[in-house]
């Protein structure tokens, strides 16, 4: 994908990363998530620093997306975070975020593949029996 092709994807991801990080710092929910949920999941006193690190990765991803820089690094970091969210939170809730359920994995699944689209160059082809797909 070239820069023009990723403009809309990067714009959408920028908005999602803004809404996924900035309010958490304003309301300080990041502290409650770390000291409550993450601490109970076995992270103990490391829950708060881990929660802050996760939100900082989301926050620093914003200028990376806007300026189209370091996308592989931040895509990999966000994919790891999203996979962790699936394992720790969303998988037990099922697939659907709304409708057939709530808090499921479908949103994280979509974001993972959008970030993957920023990592994989557009000159990689998948071939089957010597034919390009």
Buried (B, 14 or more C-beta within 10 A) or exposed (E): EEEEEBEEBBEEBBEBBBEBBBEBBEEEBBBBBBBBBBBEEEBEEEBBEBBBBBBEBBBBBBEBBEEEEBBEBBBBBBBEBBBEBBEBBBEEBBEBBEEEEEEBBBBBBEBBEBBEBBEEEEEEEEEEEEEEE
